[in-house]
Amino acid sequence: MTKEKLKNTLQWLCLFLAIISLTVAITINFRPLYIFDVDYLDILAYTDLDKGQLLDNFGKLMSFLNNPFEDTLQLADFPMSASGLQHFIDVKKLFLLDYGVLIITIIPALLFVKKLVTTKSLWRLIQPFQVGMVLPLVLGFVMAIGFDRFFTTFHEVLFGNDDWIFNPATDPIINVLPAEFFMHYFVLFFVLLEAIFLIGIVAGRRQLKKKKLA
């Protein structure tokens, strides 16, 4: 592989990793989704807390997952088993990994996009982004026909243990984090990802159209 081909490959890799990691970061921190689901899924029916107390606990959980300097998770209204705590520690590692990937790739990705804009080469986004749109559609279809199986496989792939299987008796927080809520997270992620790819494709096609008319 020549130096130029290697550079081109790395640029595309950074772009795709930046898009995926950014979409993940936006999705997992989209607090309005949980606020909506508290009412939509009637989550308060599974706890003695009021909405304000529940959201306060959710906020503390998210703070722990997001903050690399916060190494203690204590929720006032939700006792936690050792395995439950370990699962959230594992989730935190994945959060921080995503942020690390985003930090490393975002600047090279933006510089690459800037180069495509200045050289009027946005049309180069069309084919890669069309390919990129396929995987979310396939995963979305699989999720639609069997979310429970999809959700289980997702955890089996990302986690090398069974700590993610919560017992409501020892980890009651699972009662306020229903599977449907996580399904909505996945839907949001897929929609955002498809939207970004679609924007790139549209921008590329418009540029091609202008070139043909010139």
Backbone as JSON Lines, residues from 0, in Angstrom:
{"i":0,"aa":"M","n":[0.84,-1.19,0.0],"ca":[0.0,0.0,0.0],"c":[0.88,1.25,0.0]}
{"i":1,"aa":"T","n":[0.63,2.15,-0.95],"ca":[1.41,3.38,-1.03],"c":[1.04,4.32,0.11]}
{"i":2,"aa":"K","n":[1.9,5.31,0.32],"ca":[1.67,6.28,1.38],"c":[0.35,7.02,1.18]}
{"i":3,"aa":"E","n":[0.06,7.36,-0.08],"ca":[-1.17,8.1,-0.38],"c":[-2.42,7.25,-0.13]}
{"i":4,"aa":"K","n":[-2.34,5.97,-0.5],"ca":[-3.48,5.07,-0.26],"c":[-3.7,4.84,1.22]}
{"i":5,"aa":"L","n":[-2.6,4.73,1.96],"ca":[-2.71,4.55,3.41],"c":[-3.35,5.77,4.05]}
{"i":6,"aa":"K","n":[-2.93,6.95,3.6],"ca":[-3.49,8.2,4.12],"c":[-4.98,8.28,3.82]}
{"i":7,"aa":"N","n":[-5.36,7.91,2.61],"ca":[-6.76,7.94,2.21],"c":[-7.59,6.97,3.04]}
{"i":8,"aa":"T","n":[-7.05,5.78,3.26],"ca":[-7.75,4.77,4.07],"c":[-7.95,5.26,5.5]}
{"i":9,"aa":"L","n":[-6.92,5.86,6.06],"ca":[-7.01,6.37,7.43],"c":[-8.01,7.52,7.53]}
{"i":10,"aa":"Q","n":[-8.08,8.34,6.5],"ca":[-9.03,9.46,6.5],"c":[-10.47,8.94,6.51]}
{"i":11,"aa":"W","n":[-10.74,7.95,5.69],"ca":[-12.09,7.38,5.67],"c":[-12.4,6.66,6.97]}
{"i":12,"aa":"L","n":[-11.42,5.97,7.51],"ca":[-11.61,5.27,8.78],"c":[-11.93,6.26,9.89]}
{"i":13,"aa":"C","n":[-11.18,7.36,9.94],"ca":[-11.44,8.39,10.96],"c":[-12.82,9.0,10.79]}
{"i":14,"aa":"L","n":[-13.23,9.21,9.54],"ca":[-14.54,9.8,9.29],"c":[-15.66,8.89,9.81]}
{"i":15,"aa":"F","n":[-15.59,7.62,9.47],"ca":[-16.64,6.69,9.9],"c":[-16.63,6.49,11.41]}
{"i":16,"aa":"L","n":[-15.44,6.37,12.0],"ca":[-15.35,6.21,13.46],"c":[-15.86,7.45,14.17]}
{"i":17,"aa":"A","n":[-15.55,8.62,13.62],"ca":[-16.02,9.87,14.23],"c":[-17.55,9.96,14.17]}
{"i":18,"aa":"I","n":[-18.12,9.6,13.03],"ca":[-19.57,9.64,12.87],"c":[-20.25,8.68,13.84]}
{"i":19,"aa":"I","n":[-19.75,7.46,13.91],"ca":[-20.36,6.45,14.79],"c":[-20.21,6.83,16.25]}
{"i":20,"aa":"S","n":[-19.0,7.23,16.66],"ca":[-18.77,7.57,18.07],"c":[-19.53,8.83,18.46]}
{"i":21,"aa":"L","n":[-19.66,9.79,17.55],"ca":[-20.44,11.0,17.84],"c":[-21.91,10.65,18.0]}
{"i":22,"aa":"T","n":[-22.41,9.8,17.12],"ca":[-23.81,9.38,17.2],"c":[-24.09,8.63,18.49]}
{"i":23,"aa":"V","n":[-23.17,7.78,18.9],"ca":[-23.3,7.06,20.17],"c":[-23.32,8.06,21.33]}
{"i":24,"aa":"A","n":[-22.39,9.01,21.31],"ca":[-22.29,10.0,22.39],"c":[-23.57,10.82,22.52]}
{"i":25,"aa":"I","n":[-24.12,11.23,21.39],"ca":[-25.37,12.01,21.41],"c":[-26.51,11.16,21.95]}
{"i":26,"aa":"T","n":[-26.58,9.93,21.49],"ca":[-27.68,9.04,21.88],"c":[-27.67,8.74,23.37]}
{"i":27,"aa":"I","n":[-26.53,8.32,23.91],"ca":[-26.49,7.9,25.31],"c":[-26.66,9.07,26.27]}
{"i":28,"aa":"N","n":[-26.46,10.29,25.78],"ca":[-26.62,11.46,26.64],"c":[-27.89,12.24,26.35]}
{"i":29,"aa":"F","n":[-28.79,11.65,25.56],"ca":[-30.03,12.34,25.21],"c":[-31.06,12.14,26.32]}
{"i":30,"aa":"R","n":[-30.9,12.91,27.38],"ca":[-31.74,12.81,28.57],"c":[-33.24,12.95,28.28]}
{"i":31,"aa":"P","n":[-33.65,13.81,27.32],"ca":[-35.08,13.94,27.03],"c":[-35.77,12.62,26.69]}
{"i":32,"aa":"L","n":[-35.01,11.66,26.16],"ca":[-35.61,10.37,25.83],"c":[-36.08,9.65,27.08]}
{"i":33,"aa":"Y","n":[-35.25,9.67,28.12],"ca":[-35.66,9.01,29.37],"c":[-36.82,9.75,30.02]}
{"i":34,"aa":"I","n":[-36.76,11.07,29.99],"ca":[-37.86,11.87,30.55],"c":[-39.17,11.53,29.85]}
{"i":35,"aa":"F","n":[-39.1,11.4,28.53],"ca":[-40.28,11.02,27.75],"c":[-40.76,9.62,28.13]}
{"i":36,"aa":"D","n":[-39.83,8.69,28.24],"ca":[-40.19,7.3,28.51],"c":[-40.72,7.08,29.92]}
{"i":37,"aa":"V","n":[-40.33,7.93,30.85],"ca":[-40.88,7.82,32.21],"c":[-42.4,7.88,32.15]}
{"i":38,"aa":"D","n":[-42.92,8.76,31.3],"ca":[-44.36,8.89,31.14],"c":[-44.9,7.88,30.13]}
{"i":39,"aa":"Y","n":[-44.22,7.77,28.99],"ca":[-44.72,6.92,27.9],"c":[-44.78,5.45,28.3]}
{"i":40,"aa":"L","n":[-43.78,4.99,29.05],"ca":[-43.72,3.59,29.48],"c":[-44.28,3.39,30.88]}
{"i":41,"aa":"D","n":[-44.8,4.47,31.47],"ca":[-45.37,4.41,32.82],"c":[-44.38,3.8,33.82]}
{"i":42,"aa":"I","n":[-43.14,4.26,33.76],"ca":[-42.08,3.71,34.6],"c":[-42.33,3.95,36.09]}
{"i":43,"aa":"L","n":[-43.02,5.04,36.42],"ca":[-43.28,5.34,37.83],"c":[-44.15,4.27,38.5]}
{"i":44,"aa":"A","n":[-44.84,3.48,37.7],"ca":[-45.67,2.41,38.26],"c":[-44.82,1.3,38.87]}
{"i":45,"aa":"Y","n":[-43.53,1.29,38.56],"ca":[-42.64,0.23,39.05],"c":[-41.7,0.7,40.16]}
{"i":46,"aa":"T","n":[-42.0,1.88,40.72],"ca":[-41.19,2.41,41.81],"c":[-42.04,3.27,42.72]}
{"i":47,"aa":"D","n":[-41.59,3.46,43.94],"ca":[-42.3,4.33,44.88],"c":[-41.84,5.78,44.77]}
{"i":48,"aa":"L","n":[-40.88,6.04,43.92],"ca":[-40.34,7.39,43.77],"c":[-41.24,8.25,42.91]}
{"i":49,"aa":"D","n":[-41.16,9.57,43.12],"ca":[-41.86,10.46,42.2],"c":[-40.92,10.75,41.02]}
{"i":50,"aa":"K","n":[-41.41,11.47,40.03],"ca":[-40.63,11.69,38.82],"c":[-39.33,12.45,39.1]}
{"i":51,"aa":"G","n":[-39.41,13.45,39.96],"ca":[-38.22,14.23,40.29],"c":[-37.14,13.38,40.93]}
{"i":52,"aa":"Q","n":[-37.53,12.54,41.87],"ca":[-36.56,11.67,42.55],"c":[-35.95,10.66,41.57]}
{"i":53,"aa":"L","n":[-36.79,10.12,40.7],"ca":[-36.3,9.15,39.73],"c":[-35.29,9.79,38.78]}
{"i":54,"aa":"L","n":[-35.6,10.98,38.29],"ca":[-34.7,11.65,37.37],"c":[-33.4,12.06,38.06]}
{"i":55,"aa":"D","n":[-33.48,12.35,39.35],"ca":[-32.27,12.68,40.11],"c":[-31.35,11.46,40.18]}
{"i":56,"aa":"N","n":[-31.92,10.29,40.44],"ca":[-31.13,9.05,40.46],"c":[-30.56,8.73,39.09]}
{"i":57,"aa":"F","n":[-31.36,8.95,38.05],"ca":[-30.9,8.71,36.69],"c":[-29.74,9.64,36.35]}
{"i":58,"aa":"G","n":[-29.86,10.89,36.79],"ca":[-28.79,11.86,36.55],"c":[-27.49,11.46,37.23]}
{"i":59,"aa":"K","n":[-27.6,10.94,38.45],"ca":[-26.4,10.51,39.18],"c":[-25.77,9.29,38.51]}
{"i":60,"aa":"L","n":[-26.6,8.41,38.0],"ca":[-26.09,7.25,37.27],"c":[-25.33,7.69,36.02]}
{"i":61,"aa":"M","n":[-25.92,8.61,35.27],"ca":[-25.28,9.09,34.05],"c":[-24.0,9.86,34.37]}
{"i":62,"aa":"S","n":[-23.99,10.57,35.47],"ca":[-22.79,11.3,35.89],"c":[-21.65,10.32,36.14]}
{"i":63,"aa":"F","n":[-21.96,9.22,36.81],"ca":[-20.95,8.2,37.08],"c":[-20.43,7.59,35.77]}
{"i":64,"aa":"L","n":[-21.34,7.3,34.85],"ca":[-20.96,6.66,33.6],"c":[-20.13,7.58,32.71]}
{"i":65,"aa":"N","n":[-20.35,8.88,32.82],"ca":[-19.69,9.84,31.94],"c":[-18.39,10.41,32.48]}
{"i":66,"aa":"N","n":[-18.26,10.46,33.79],"ca":[-17.13,11.15,34.41],"c":[-15.99,10.18,34.72]}
{"i":67,"aa":"P","n":[-14.86,10.31,34.04],"ca":[-13.74,9.39,34.29],"c":[-13.14,9.54,35.68]}
{"i":68,"aa":"F","n":[-13.41,10.67,36.33],"ca":[-12.84,10.93,37.66],"c":[-13.8,10.55,38.8]}
{"i":69,"aa":"E","n":[-14.98,10.07,38.42],"ca":[-15.97,9.65,39.42],"c":[-15.93,8.12,39.51]}
{"i":70,"aa":"D","n":[-15.35,7.6,40.59],"ca":[-15.15,6.16,40.69],"c":[-16.08,5.46,41.67]}
{"i":71,"aa":"T","n":[-17.06,6.2,42.19],"ca":[-18.0,5.6,43.15],"c":[-19.43,5.82,42.67]}
{"i":72,"aa":"L","n":[-20.2,4.75,42.63],"ca":[-21.61,4.85,42.26],"c":[-22.47,4.5,43.46]}
{"i":73,"aa":"Q","n":[-23.17,5.5,43.96],"ca":[-24.09,5.31,45.08],"c":[-25.38,6.05,44.77]}
{"i":74,"aa":"L","n":[-26.44,5.29,44.63],"ca":[-27.75,5.88,44.37],"c":[-28.58,5.78,45.64]}
{"i":75,"aa":"A","n":[-29.06,6.9,46.1],"ca":[-29.76,6.97,47.38],"c":[-30.96,6.03,47.46]}
{"i":76,"aa":"D","n":[-31.65,5.86,46.34],"ca":[-32.9,5.12,46.36],"c":[-32.82,3.74,45.71]}
{"i":77,"aa":"F","n":[-31.63,3.34,45.29],"ca":[-31.49,2.05,44.63],"c":[-30.28,1.29,45.16]}
{"i":78,"aa":"P","n":[-30.51,0.31,46.04],"ca":[-29.39,-0.53,46.47],"c":[-28.86,-1.33,45.28]}
{"i":79,"aa":"M","n":[-27.62,-1.77,45.36],"ca":[-27.01,-2.42,44.21],"c":[-26.13,-3.59,44.65]}
{"i":80,"aa":"S","n":[-26.24,-4.69,43.95],"ca":[-25.39,-5.85,44.24],"c":[-24.0,-5.63,43.65]}
{"i":81,"aa":"A","n":[-23.07,-6.49,44.02],"ca":[-21.7,-6.39,43.5],"c":[-21.68,-6.6,41.99]}
{"i":82,"aa":"S","n":[-22.49,-7.55,41.51],"ca":[-22.52,-7.8,40.06],"c":[-23.2,-6.66,39.32]}
{"i":83,"aa":"G","n":[-24.22,-6.07,39.93],"ca":[-24.88,-4.92,39.32],"c":[-23.93,-3.74,39.2]}
{"i":84,"aa":"L","n":[-23.18,-3.49,40.26],"ca":[-22.2,-2.41,40.24],"c":[-21.12,-2.68,39.19]}
{"i":85,"aa":"Q","n":[-20.68,-3.92,39.12],"ca":[-19.65,-4.28,38.14],"c":[-20.13,-4.04,36.72]}
{"i":86,"aa":"H","n":[-21.41,-4.32,36.48],"ca":[-21.94,-4.08,35.13],"c":[-21.87,-2.6,34.78]}
{"i":87,"aa":"F","n":[-22.23,-1.74,35.71],"ca":[-22.18,-0.32,35.43],"c":[-20.74,0.16,35.26]}
{"i":88,"aa":"I","n":[-19.81,-0.46,35.95],"ca":[-18.39,-0.15,35.74],"c":[-17.97,-0.55,34.33]}
{"i":89,"aa":"D","n":[-18.46,-1.7,33.88],"ca":[-18.16,-2.15,32.51],"c":[-18.78,-1.21,31.48]}
{"i":90,"aa":"V","n":[-19.99,-0.76,31.75],"ca":[-20.65,0.19,30.85],"c":[-19.87,1.5,30.81]}
{"i":91,"aa":"K","n":[-19.4,1.94,31.95],"ca":[-18.61,3.17,32.03],"c":[-17.37,3.07,31.14]}
{"i":92,"aa":"K","n":[-16.72,1.92,31.16],"ca":[-15.53,1.71,30.32],"c":[-15.88,1.87,28.85]}
{"i":93,"aa":"L","n":[-17.05,1.37,28.45],"ca":[-17.47,1.49,27.06],"c":[-17.79,2.94,26.72]}
{"i":94,"aa":"F","n":[-18.43,3.66,27.65],"ca":[-18.69,5.09,27.45],"c":[-17.38,5.83,27.19]}
{"i":95,"aa":"L","n":[-16.41,5.6,28.07],"ca":[-15.13,6.31,27.97],"c":[-14.36,5.9,26.72]}
{"i":96,"aa":"L","n":[-14.5,4.64,26.32],"ca":[-13.88,4.19,25.07],"c":[-14.47,4.95,23.89]}
{"i":97,"aa":"D","n":[-15.78,5.1,23.88],"ca":[-16.44,5.84,22.81],"c":[-15.95,7.28,22.77]}
{"i":98,"aa":"Y","n":[-15.86,7.93,23.94],"ca":[-15.39,9.31,23.98],"c":[-13.94,9.4,23.52]}
{"i":99,"aa":"G","n":[-13.14,8.39,23.88],"ca":[-11.74,8.38,23.45],"c":[-11.63,8.3,21.93]}
{"i":100,"aa":"V","n":[-12.42,7.42,21.33],"ca":[-12.43,7.28,19.87],"c":[-12.86,8.59,19.22]}
{"i":101,"aa":"L","n":[-13.89,9.23,19.79],"ca":[-14.38,10.5,19.25],"c":[-13.31,11.58,19.32]}
{"i":102,"aa":"I","n":[-12.64,11.69,20.45],"ca":[-11.6,12.71,20.62],"c":[-10.45,12.51,19.62]}
{"i":103,"aa":"I","n":[-10.08,11.25,19.41],"ca":[-8.96,10.94,18.52],"c":[-9.31,11.18,17.05]}
{"i":104,"aa":"T","n":[-10.55,10.89,16.67],"ca":[-10.91,10.9,15.25],"c":[-11.61,12.16,14.76]}
{"i":105,"aa":"I","n":[-12.19,12.95,15.65],"ca":[-13.04,14.06,15.21],"c":[-12.27,15.11,14.42]}
{"i":106,"aa":"I","n":[-11.08,15.49,14.87],"ca":[-10.32,16.52,14.16],"c":[-9.85,16.03,12.79]}
{"i":107,"aa":"P","n":[-9.23,14.84,12.69],"ca":[-8.88,14.34,11.35],"c":[-10.1,14.21,10.44]}
{"i":108,"aa":"A","n":[-11.25,13.81,11.01],"ca":[-12.47,13.66,10.21],"c":[-12.94,15.01,9.68]}
{"i":109,"aa":"L","n":[-12.92,16.03,10.53],"ca":[-13.35,17.37,10.11],"c":[-12.41,17.94,9.06]}
{"i":110,"aa":"L","n":[-11.12,17.7,9.24],"ca":[-10.14,18.18,8.25],"c":[-10.35,17.48,6.91]}
{"i":111,"aa":"F","n":[-10.71,16.21,6.96],"ca":[-10.98,15.46,5.73],"c":[-12.21,16.01,5.02]}
{"i":112,"aa":"V","n":[-13.26,16.27,5.79],"ca":[-14.49,16.83,5.21],"c":[-14.21,18.22,4.64]}
{"i":113,"aa":"K","n":[-13.42,19.02,5.37],"ca":[-13.06,20.35,4.88],"c":[-12.32,20.25,3.55]}
{"i":114,"aa":"K","n":[-11.45,19.27,3.45],"ca":[-10.71,19.05,2.2],"c":[-11.66,18.69,1.06]}
{"i":115,"aa":"L","n":[-12.65,17.84,1.36],"ca":[-13.62,17.46,0.34],"c":[-14.44,18.66,-0.11]}
{"i":116,"aa":"V","n":[-14.74,19.56,0.82],"ca":[-15.51,20.76,0.49],"c":[-14.69,21.71,-0.37]}
{"i":117,"aa":"T","n":[-13.46,21.99,0.05],"ca":[-12.62,22.96,-0.67],"c":[-12.21,22.45,-2.05]}
{"i":118,"aa":"T","n":[-12.08,21.14,-2.2],"ca":[-11.71,20.59,-3.51],"c":[-12.94,20.18,-4.32]}
{"i":119,"aa":"K","n":[-14.11,20.51,-3.8],"ca":[-15.38,20.17,-4.44],"c":[-15.45,18.68,-4.75]}
{"i":120,"aa":"S","n":[-15.13,17.9,-3.72],"ca":[-15.11,16.44,-3.88],"c":[-16.1,15.73,-2.96]}
{"i":121,"aa":"L","n":[-17.14,16.45,-2.54],"ca":[-18.13,15.83,-1.66],"c":[-18.82,14.63,-2.31]}
{"i":122,"aa":"W","n":[-18.76,14.58,-3.63],"ca":[-19.36,13.44,-4.34],"c":[-18.72,12.12,-3.93]}
{"i":123,"aa":"R","n":[-17.51,12.2,-3.4],"ca":[-16.82,10.99,-2.95],"c":[-17.5,10.35,-1.74]}
{"i":124,"aa":"L","n":[-18.37,11.11,-1.08],"ca":[-19.09,10.58,0.08],"c":[-20.21,9.62,-0.33]}
{"i":125,"aa":"I","n":[-20.69,9.77,-1.56],"ca":[-21.91,9.08,-1.96],"c":[-21.83,7.56,-1.78]}
{"i":126,"aa":"Q","n":[-20.89,6.92,-2.45],"ca":[-20.83,5.46,-2.39],"c":[-20.5,4.92,-1.0]}
{"i":127,"aa":"P","n":[-19.48,5.46,-0.31],"ca":[-19.19,4.96,1.05],"c":[-20.36,5.14,2.0]}
{"i":128,"aa":"F","n":[-21.06,6.27,1.88],"ca":[-22.18,6.52,2.78],"c":[-23.38,5.65,2.42]}
{"i":129,"aa":"Q","n":[-23.54,5.33,1.15],"ca":[-24.61,4.4,0.76],"c":[-24.36,3.02,1.37]}
{"i":130,"aa":"V","n":[-23.1,2.6,1.34],"ca":[-22.73,1.34,1.98],"c":[-22.96,1.43,3.48]}
{"i":131,"aa":"G","n":[-22.58,2.59,4.05],"ca":[-22.74,2.81,5.49],"c":[-24.18,2.75,5.95]}
{"i":132,"aa":"M","n":[-25.11,3.1,5.06],"ca":[-26.53,3.09,5.43],"c":[-27.1,1.68,5.53]}
{"i":133,"aa":"V","n":[-26.43,0.72,4.92],"ca":[-26.97,-0.63,4.87],"c":[-26.99,-1.3,6.24]}
{"i":134,"aa":"L","n":[-25.87,-1.21,6.97],"ca":[-25.76,-1.92,8.25],"c":[-26.83,-1.48,9.26]}
{"i":135,"aa":"P","n":[-27.05,-0.17,9.47],"ca":[-28.11,0.22,10.39],"c":[-29.48,-0.29,9.97]}
{"i":136,"aa":"L","n":[-29.73,-0.33,8.66],"ca":[-31.01,-0.84,8.17],"c":[-31.16,-2.33,8.48]}
{"i":137,"aa":"V","n":[-30.08,-3.08,8.27],"ca":[-30.11,-4.52,8.56],"c":[-30.31,-4.76,10.05]}
{"i":138,"aa":"L","n":[-29.52,-4.05,10.87],"ca":[-29.64,-4.21,12.32],"c":[-31.01,-3.76,12.82]}
{"i":139,"aa":"G","n":[-31.53,-2.69,12.22],"ca":[-32.85,-2.21,12.58],"c":[-33.92,-3.23,12.26]}
{"i":140,"aa":"F","n":[-33.77,-3.91,11.13],"ca":[-34.73,-4.96,10.74],"c":[-34.66,-6.13,11.72]}
{"i":141,"aa":"V","n":[-33.43,-6.55,12.05],"ca":[-33.25,-7.65,13.01],"c":[-33.86,-7.28,14.35]}
{"i":142,"aa":"M","n":[-33.64,-6.03,14.77],"ca":[-34.18,-5.56,16.04],"c":[-35.71,-5.56,16.02]}
{"i":143,"aa":"A","n":[-36.27,-5.17,14.88],"ca":[-37.72,-5.07,14.77],"c":[-38.41,-6.43,14.87]}
{"i":144,"aa":"I","n":[-37.77,-7.47,14.33],"ca":[-38.42,-8.78,14.34],"c":[-38.16,-9.58,15.62]}
{"i":145,"aa":"G","n":[-37.2,-9.12,16.42],"ca":[-36.93,-9.82,17.67],"c":[-35.99,-9.04,18.57]}
{"i":146,"aa":"F","n":[-36.52,-8.03,19.25],"ca":[-35.64,-7.17,20.03],"c":[-34.99,-7.91,21.2]}
{"i":147,"aa":"D","n":[-35.72,-8.8,21.84],"ca":[-35.16,-9.52,22.99],"c":[-33.9,-10.29,22.6]}
{"i":148,"aa":"R","n":[-33.96,-10.99,21.47],"ca":[-32.8,-11.74,20.99],"c":[-31.67,-10.79,20.61]}
{"i":149,"aa":"F","n":[-32.03,-9.7,19.94],"ca":[-31.05,-8.69,19.54],"c":[-30.36,-8.1,20.77]}
{"i":150,"aa":"F","n":[-31.16,-7.77,21.78],"ca":[-30.65,-7.15,23.0],"c":[-29.71,-8.11,23.75]}
{"i":151,"aa":"T","n":[-30.1,-9.37,23.8],"ca":[-29.26,-10.38,24.46],"c":[-27.93,-10.56,23.73]}
{"i":152,"aa":"T","n":[-28.0,-10.68,22.4],"ca":[-26.79,-10.84,21.61],"c":[-25.87,-9.63,21.75]}
{"i":153,"aa":"F","n":[-26.46,-8.46,21.77],"ca":[-25.7,-7.22,21.94],"c":[-24.88,-7.26,23.23]}
{"i":154,"aa":"H","n":[-25.51,-7.69,24.31],"ca":[-24.81,-7.77,25.6],"c":[-23.77,-8.89,25.61]}
{"i":155,"aa":"E","n":[-24.09,-10.0,24.97],"ca":[-23.14,-11.11,24.92],"c":[-21.88,-10.73,24.15]}
{"i":156,"aa":"V","n":[-22.03,-9.89,23.14],"ca":[-20.89,-9.45,22.34],"c":[-20.03,-8.44,23.1]}
{"i":157,"aa":"L","n":[-20.68,-7.5,23.78],"ca":[-19.95,-6.42,24.44],"c":[-19.42,-6.77,25.82]}
{"i":158,"aa":"F","n":[-20.09,-7.69,26.5],"ca":[-19.7,-8.01,27.87],"c":[-19.33,-9.49,27.99]}
{"i":159,"aa":"G","n":[-18.23,-9.75,28.64],"ca":[-17.76,-11.13,28.78],"c":[-18.23,-11.8,30.05]}
{"i":160,"aa":"N","n":[-19.38,-11.38,30.56],"ca":[-19.92,-11.98,31.79],"c":[-21.44,-11.89,31.78]}
{"i":161,"aa":"D","n":[-22.04,-12.34,32.87],"ca":[-23.51,-12.29,33.0],"c":[-23.97,-11.2,33.96]}
{"i":162,"aa":"D","n":[-23.08,-10.27,34.28],"ca":[-23.44,-9.21,35.24],"c":[-24.57,-8.32,34.74]}
{"i":163,"aa":"W","n":[-24.79,-8.31,33.42],"ca":[-25.84,-7.47,32.85],"c":[-27.23,-8.05,33.11]}
{"i":164,"aa":"I","n":[-27.29,-9.31,33.55],"ca":[-28.59,-9.93,33.86],"c":[-28.93,-9.57,35.31]}
{"i":165,"aa":"F","n":[-29.77,-8.57,35.48],"ca":[-30.08,-8.04,36.8],"c":[-31.22,-8.82,37.47]}
{"i":166,"aa":"N","n":[-31.12,-8.97,38.77],"ca":[-32.19,-9.52,39.59],"c":[-32.91,-8.35,40.26]}
{"i":167,"aa":"P","n":[-34.18,-8.13,39.94],"ca":[-34.91,-7.0,40.52],"c":[-34.89,-6.97,42.04]}
{"i":168,"aa":"A","n":[-34.73,-8.13,42.67],"ca":[-34.72,-8.2,44.13],"c":[-33.46,-7.57,44.72]}
{"i":169,"aa":"T","n":[-32.34,-7.73,44.03],"ca":[-31.07,-7.19,44.52],"c":[-30.64,-5.93,43.79]}
{"i":170,"aa":"D","n":[-31.17,-5.74,42.59],"ca":[-30.85,-4.56,41.78],"c":[-32.14,-3.94,41.23]}
{"i":171,"aa":"P","n":[-32.92,-3.31,42.11],"ca":[-34.23,-2.79,41.7],"c":[-34.16,-1.7,40.64]}
{"i":172,"aa":"I","n":[-32.96,-1.19,40.35],"ca":[-32.86,-0.15,39.32],"c":[-33.3,-0.67,37.96]}
{"i":173,"aa":"I","n":[-33.22,-1.99,37.78],"ca":[-33.63,-2.56,36.5],"c":[-35.11,-2.34,36.24]}
{"i":174,"aa":"N","n":[-35.89,-2.15,37.31],"ca":[-37.33,-1.91,37.16],"c":[-37.61,-0.58,36.47]}
{"i":175,"aa":"V","n":[-36.68,0.37,36.61],"ca":[-36.9,1.69,36.01],"c":[-36.03,1.88,34.77]}
{"i":176,"aa":"L","n":[-35.41,0.8,34.32],"ca":[-34.65,0.81,33.06],"c":[-35.15,-0.35,32.19]}
{"i":177,"aa":"P","n":[-36.41,-0.27,31.75],"ca":[-37.01,-1.38,31.0],"c":[-36.37,-1.55,29.62]}
{"i":178,"aa":"A","n":[-36.53,-2.74,29.07],"ca":[-35.95,-3.05,27.76],"c":[-36.48,-2.12,26.68]}
{"i":179,"aa":"E","n":[-37.74,-1.7,26.82],"ca":[-38.32,-0.8,25.81],"c":[-37.58,0.53,25.74]}
{"i":180,"aa":"F","n":[-37.08,0.98,26.89],"ca":[-36.3,2.22,26.92],"c":[-35.02,2.07,26.1]}
{"i":181,"aa":"F","n":[-34.36,0.94,26.26],"ca":[-33.13,0.7,25.49],"c":[-33.44,0.51,24.01]}
{"i":182,"aa":"M","n":[-34.6,-0.04,23.7],"ca":[-35.01,-0.16,22.31],"c":[-35.14,1.22,21.68]}
{"i":183,"aa":"H","n":[-35.71,2.15,22.44],"ca":[-35.84,3.52,21.94],"c":[-34.47,4.16,21.73]}
{"i":184,"aa":"Y","n":[-33.52,3.82,22.6],"ca":[-32.14,4.29,22.43],"c":[-31.57,3.81,21.09]}
{"i":185,"aa":"F","n":[-31.76,2.53,20.81],"ca":[-31.25,1.97,19.56],"c":[-31.91,2.63,18.36]}
{"i":186,"aa":"V","n":[-33.21,2.85,18.44],"ca":[-33.93,3.51,17.35],"c":[-33.37,4.9,17.11]}
{"i":187,"aa":"L","n":[-33.15,5.65,18.19],"ca":[-32.58,6.99,18.07],"c":[-31.21,6.94,17.41]}
{"i":188,"aa":"F","n":[-30.38,5.99,17.84],"ca":[-29.04,5.85,17.28],"c":[-29.11,5.57,15.78]}
{"i":189,"aa":"F","n":[-29.95,4.63,15.38],"ca":[-30.05,4.27,13.97],"c":[-30.58,5.44,13.14]}
{"i":190,"aa":"V","n":[-31.56,6.16,13.66],"ca":[-32.13,7.3,12.94],"c":[-31.08,8.39,12.75]}
{"i":191,"aa":"L","n":[-30.35,8.71,13.81],"ca":[-29.3,9.74,13.71],"c":[-28.22,9.33,12.72]}
{"i":192,"aa":"L","n":[-27.81,8.07,12.79],"ca":[-26.76,7.59,11.9],"c":[-27.21,7.64,10.44]}
{"i":193,"aa":"E","n":[-28.42,7.19,10.19],"ca":[-28.96,7.23,8.83],"c":[-29.08,8.67,8.34]}
{"i":194,"aa":"A","n":[-29.48,9.58,9.22],"ca":[-29.63,10.99,8.85],"c":[-28.29,11.59,8.44]}
{"i":195,"aa":"I","n":[-27.24,11.29,9.19],"ca":[-25.91,11.81,8.86],"c":[-25.45,11.29,7.5]}
{"i":196,"aa":"F","n":[-25.61,9.99,7.29],"ca":[-25.21,9.41,6.0],"c":[-26.04,10.02,4.86]}
{"i":197,"aa":"L","n":[-27.33,10.2,5.1],"ca":[-28.21,10.75,4.07],"c":[-27.81,12.18,3.72]}
{"i":198,"aa":"I","n":[-27.47,12.97,4.72],"ca":[-27.03,14.35,4.48],"c":[-25.78,14.36,3.6]}
{"i":199,"aa":"G","n":[-24.84,13.46,3.9],"ca":[-23.63,13.38,3.09],"c":[-23.92,12.99,1.65]}
{"i":200,"aa":"I","n":[-24.84,12.04,1.47],"ca":[-25.2,11.59,0.12],"c":[-25.87,12.71,-0.66]}
{"i":201,"aa":"V","n":[-26.8,13.41,-0.02],"ca":[-27.5,14.52,-0.68],"c":[-26.51,15.62,-1.06]}
{"i":202,"aa":"A","n":[-25.6,15.95,-0.15],"ca":[-24.6,16.99,-0.44],"c":[-23.72,16.58,-1.62]}
{"i":203,"aa":"G","n":[-23.34,15.31,-1.66],"ca":[-22.52,14.81,-2.75],"c":[-23.25,14.84,-4.08]}
{"i":204,"aa":"R","n":[-24.51,14.46,-4.09],"ca":[-25.29,14.44,-5.33],"c":[-25.55,15.85,-5.84]}
{"i":205,"aa":"R","n":[-25.77,16.79,-4.93],"ca":[-25.97,18.18,-5.35],"c":[-24.71,18.72,-6.02]}
{"i":206,"aa":"Q","n":[-23.57,18.35,-5.46],"ca":[-22.31,18.81,-6.04],"c":[-22.11,18.21,-7.43]}
{"i":207,"aa":"L","n":[-22.44,16.93,-7.58],"ca":[-22.33,16.29,-8.88],"c":[-23.26,16.96,-9.9]}
{"i":208,"aa":"K","n":[-24.45,17.3,-9.45],"ca":[-25.43,17.95,-10.33],"c":[-24.91,19.3,-10.8]}
{"i":209,"aa":"K","n":[-24.3,20.05,-9.88],"ca":[-23.74,21.36,-10.25],"c":[-22.61,21.22,-11.25]}
{"i":210,"aa":"K","n":[-21.8,20.16,-11.08],"ca":[-20.69,19.93,-12.0],"c":[-21.2,19.63,-13.41]}
{"i":211,"aa":"K","n":[-22.28,18.86,-13.49],"ca":[-22.83,18.51,-14.8],"c":[-23.44,19.72,-15.49]}
{"i":212,"aa":"L","n":[-24.0,20.64,-14.68],"ca":[-24.63,21.83,-15.25],"c":[-23.61,22.9,-15.62]}
{"i":213,"aa":"A","n":[-22.41,22.79,-15.03],"ca":[-21.37,23.81,-15.28],"c":[-20.81,23.7,-16.7]}
